[in-house]
Amino acid sequence: MGIFDFFKKNKEESENKKAEVRILEKPNFSKVNIEKLEDYYDWTLNYGERKLNLDLNFETDSTNQAELNQIMEFVKKIPEFDHQNRNYIKSDFEQDVSMTSDYLNFYLDELDESELGGIIDLKNRKKSRNSLLMEELNLIRVGIYPQASYFATFDYSIDIDGEPCNQLLVLNINQDGTLDYITWES
């Protein structure tokens, strides 16, 4: 292995670390009574080294075990959907009209250099500031809506001073993981 192969291998390992799938703690669904549903259930789960808020939102008074099983299967795939969503975000960012770009530009417009320097490496000249900010997006919440036109909402935010900002990049996806739409909420 030549020296250039060594650097290439280390670069690939570094890129793979960014794409590794995090482990999601399993929620306890035992409090969900399918014959007498509450309209809202929530959990705070470990997701890798971070916390993730998960909530179920029902519009009906009851459901069946098959629907609850579908929800549980969807929850198991949240790490995969998170990885997939990051590809949706990147693709949206590359479009001429982009909710992701608008969202990231908000930070560039609103934060001063010292605040921005607390989030990204301002000396990095290999990537744009928008790209560096995009890498700082963290999944902070997943809301599941079995009766809605989309199945789940994934809320992403950027940490400021160690806390998620109230500005959210939101991806609504269908049960199979296909993107419904991306929006920006606060």
Buried (B, 14 or more C-beta within 10 A) or exposed (E): EEEEEEEEEEEEEEEEEEEEEBEBBEBEBEEBEBEEBEEEBEBEBEBBEEBBBBBBBBEEEEBEEEBBEBBEEBBEBBBEBBEBBBEBBEEBBEEEEBBBBEBBBBBEEEBEEEEBEEBBEEEEEEEEBBBBBBEBBBBBBBBBBBEBEBBBBBBBBBBBEEEBBEBBBBBBBEBEBEBBEBEBEE
